[in-house]
């Protein structure tokens, strides 16, 4: 009788274990994750993923958490085959700029520091990222200096060094700047005309990536060529009541403006 009872209890326990295991298997999925940088990770899910951070079992004892902004594509399929496989694309998610290819817009404001003065600047760059290493943009700035202002138009290639939530890149700018004299510099006896020239800059950028935007900081060393034509006049009074101007000084200068430039901007 005791043996029969033990056999019955053991059978019930085995049946319960089998049913529980089968039920658990209904909620186990296999998944293939394609990241923004092109890496592929295979693993299992305890439940189907529908958004947010992904928790992926890459082994029996290893659970990997993946930020949703790092996921380009995910394919998941229930292990028992009751559900068909499907894909979730997040190509429109501009989360990790350090890993995303495509067009970008960068608007910024900053300060440039000279030996004796500090000046303001505004600018924007529109570009395209070809892969995880290289991007190329076309930019325009408004740079105000002590006596003159410039409007450089330039190409900006970037080399991305670190592709992560916090991204690092180096950049160079090369272009040409129209320039003009600031108001209030000249007067009737002192006439100043300013023309622009080549502009170049090299620096580093640091990027903090969010879900659909990024906060960007840059530090660079900028060179700007301008030409300044200064004329000084003396005026003689003639009879009856006339004024005769006479140029007494005529100077043409080629200047090279050197600045350390810092900017803070937003990328979309």
Beta strands, then each sheet from edge to edge (+ up, - down):
strand 1: 29-35
strand 2: 40-45
strand 3: 54-59
strand 4: 62-66
strand 5: 71-78
strand 6: 86-89
strand 7: 102-113
strand 8: 118-129
strand 9: 134-144
strand 10: 148-162
strand 11: 166-181
strand 12: 190-195
strand 13: 197-209
strand 14: 214-238
strand 15: 242-267
sheet 1: 2+ 1- 5+ 6-
sheet 2: 3+ 4-
sheet 3: 12+ 14- 13+ 11- 10+ 9- 8+ 7- 15+
end
